[in-house]
Amino acid sequence: EVQLVESGGGLVQPGGSLRLSCAASGFTFSSYSMNWVRQAPGKGLEWVSYISSSSNTIYYADSVKGRFTISRDNAKNSLYLQMNSLRDEDTAVYYCARDVGYCSSTSCSNYFDYWGQGTLVTVSS
Amino acid sequence: DIQMTQSPSSLSASVGDRVTITCRASQSISSYLNWYQQKPGKAPKLLIYTASSLQSGVPSRFSGSGSGTDFTLTISSLQPEDFATYFCQQSYSTPYTFGQGTKLEIK
């Protein structure tokens, strides 16, 4: 059974740092790209970051670029999100999500087939 | 960035009703459109990928259609467990953007 379990959330002051982790099990972690997606309280979903299976391709949303760093350790079946210079607007539940990529004859795309239960990050003084 | 707009934002319906939710992209995204269901306090669940492919384990009353800029999610006969919020998401290019969500409520 595929499982993704986030941890590391909590209360942090503006300007502070936090490191989120996502422990994966039930599948070959090193074969899949991964994402972080967040959801502010009562709001919609916002994609945050993507990392390919071998970490050689990384993307960020503009809202976190330069402040957040995604990484992974395939030996430990773990995904990470280092969050620095946190702002009030970073308050959200953060989900990790497995990325399934597929290619047609002309292009490639992806979808998120498994999600963790989320970890709450609250940025407040 | 590609903007995704869902309509309606909320919808009241009864068990057994046929329901359609619409998602429009600000530019053509081919068929790179996914649909997710989210219940309160839970993670999103993938329903449909590539506009019309049903994710394994998802009931066949869910279906998706569309290409280019206009897409629909249809639930053929609402069941009590279908009352939730639905999000579309484009995977044509980063940033992968989501619609604002459609909250489906019991009438």
Chai-1 contact restraints between the chains, C-beta under 6 A:
chainA,res_idxA,chainB,res_idxB,connection_type,confidence,min_distance_angstrom,max_distance_angstrom,comment,restraint_id
A,G44,B,F98,contact,1.0,0.0,6.0,A-B,restraint_1
A,G44,B,Q100,contact,1.0,0.0,6.0,A-B,restraint_2
A,G44,B,G101,contact,1.0,0.0,6.0,A-B,restraint_3
A,L45,B,F87,contact,1.0,0.0,6.0,A-B,restraint_4
A,L45,B,F98,contact,1.0,0.0,6.0,A-B,restraint_5
A,W47,B,P95,contact,1.0,0.0,6.0,A-B,restraint_6
A,W47,B,Y96,contact,1.0,0.0,6.0,A-B,restraint_7
A,Y59,B,T94,contact,1.0,0.0,6.0,A-B,restraint_8
A,A61,B,P95,contact,1.0,0.0,6.0,A-B,restraint_9
A,Y95,B,A43,contact,1.0,0.0,6.0,A-B,restraint_10
A,S109,B,Y32,contact,1.0,0.0,6.0,A-B,restraint_11
A,S109,B,S91,contact,1.0,0.0,6.0,A-B,restraint_12
A,N110,B,S91,contact,1.0,0.0,6.0,A-B,restraint_13
A,Y111,B,N34,contact,1.0,0.0,6.0,A-B,restraint_14
A,Y111,B,Y49,contact,1.0,0.0,6.0,A-B,restraint_15
A,Y111,B,S91,contact,1.0,0.0,6.0,A-B,restraint_16
A,D113,B,L46,contact,1.0,0.0,6.0,A-B,restraint_17
A,W115,B,A43,contact,1.0,0.0,6.0,A-B,restraint_18
A,W115,B,P44,contact,1.0,0.0,6.0,A-B,restraint_19
A,Q117,B,A43,contact,1.0,0.0,6.0,A-B,restraint_20
A,G118,B,A43,contact,1.0,0.0,6.0,A-B,restraint_21
